[in-house]
């Protein structure tokens, strides 16, 4: 799977592309993980993928210290395969990659991806189960419901 991002990757939007094989972005891209603000734990495999891609230190920085991280700050991490100045450049690169991949033997590509990801598959299943348990636990807390209500009221007031 290939994803190209040109804008704000916010919470679940960020988490959805973490598992992609190739991740591209433009310099306009900004990311944020704000689950703590809502009283929720990470979801969609982000507790699994994010530390593997950018390291535990950078992950903790995003979760605990930073509000919004810009693409230039992410340039030295492995979050994106490449960061482009223009959206049109990124789209052209993705188009070229897709054309190149389309000339390959699909069975071999599938086999190679499975071989590379085989070891992590069971760990990912465990992480997803743990994330689910934490979300269920957190959503039942009064504090979480209060935080979500406050955020909802702010959104309605804007």
N, C-alpha and C positions, 0 to 999 in steps of 0.2 A: 504494500500500500504506500501511496505517496500523498503528502499533504503540502500545500503551499499556504502560508499565512501572511495576510497583509492587513494588520489591524490589531485589535485587542483580543488576546486569548485569555479568557476570564474563567477561572474555576473549572467547571466541567468542560468548557470549550478547549481549554488547555489540555486537560486530562485525556480527552478523546484522541488527540493526535500523538500522545506520548508513545503509544504502541505501534505507530506506523514505521515502516521500513526506512523510508526517507522522509525527512522533515526539512522544509525550506521556509524562509521568511524574508520579508523586506525590512528595511531599517525602520519603517513605521510600526512594526510589530512591538507590542508590549504584552507582558504576561503578569498575571496576578493569581495568587491562591489565597482566597479569603474565607476559607472554611472556619477558621478560628473565630472570625467576627460573627459568624452565624451560630457558633456553638456546635458545629458539626465536625466530624473527622473526615479525612481525605476519602475520595471515592474513585471509581472507574479505573482502578489500578495505579493511581498516581503514587501511592506509597511504595509501589513496586518499581515503576519505571523511572520516576524522577531521580532518586538517588543513583540508579544505575547509569543514567545518562549524564548527569552533571555532578555527581558526587554528593556525599552526605553533607559536607560543609555548605556547599551552595544551596542544597535543598533546604537545610535548616535556616539559611539566610533568607530565602524566599518566604518560608513559612513564618518565621519569627520577627524578622527585621524590616523587610522591604514591603512596601505597599504595591507599587507597580515597578516592574523591571523592564527597562528598554532593551531593544535588540542589541545596541552597542555594548551593553553590559554583559550580554549573553554570548557575544562573539567568541570568547575564549572557552566556552563550555561546549559540550557535545549535544546540546539540546537541538540545534539545527545543523544539518549537513552543510548549509551555506546560507548566508544572509546577503540579499541583493539590494541594490540602491533603488531599483525601479520594479514595480509589479510586472511590467511587460517583460523585463529580463527574466524574472522568476518563471513566468508562464512559459516563455520560450524554452528555458532549460527543462522544465517539467515535460513539455511536449517532446523535446528531443530524447529525454530519458524514456518516455513511454514508447516512442518509435523504436528505440534501441532494444528495449525489453521485448517488444512484440516480435522481434526477429529471433528470439531465443527459443529453446525447447522448453515449453511450459512444464513438462513433467520433471525435467532436471531442475528448473527454478524452484518448483514446489518441494522437491526432495531436499535441495540445499537449504531452503528456508527452514524446513522441518528439522534438519540435522543441526543447524545453528541454534534454533530455539528450543530444541528438545529438552535440554537440561533445566531450563527455566520454567517450563510449562507447569509442572507440579507446584513449584514455589509460587507461581502466579496464582494458581487456584487457591492455595492457602491464603495468600494475601487478599484476594477478593473476598474470601469467606470472612477473614478477620475484619476487613473494611465494613462488610455488611453487618457483622455483629456490633461494631462500634457505632455505626450509623443508627441502627435500631436502638441501641442503648441511649445514645445522645438525643435522639429525637423525642424520647420519652421524658426527658428532663424538663422541669419547669423553666430553668434558666435558658435552655435552648429555645423553647417556645417564646419566651420573652424577647430574646435577641432577634428571632425571626420576625416577630410582630413589630419591633422597633424598626428594623430594616424595611419592612413592608410599608409602614407609616411614612418613613422618609421617602420611599419611592413614590408613594401616592401624592406626597406634598410637592414633589419636583415637577 
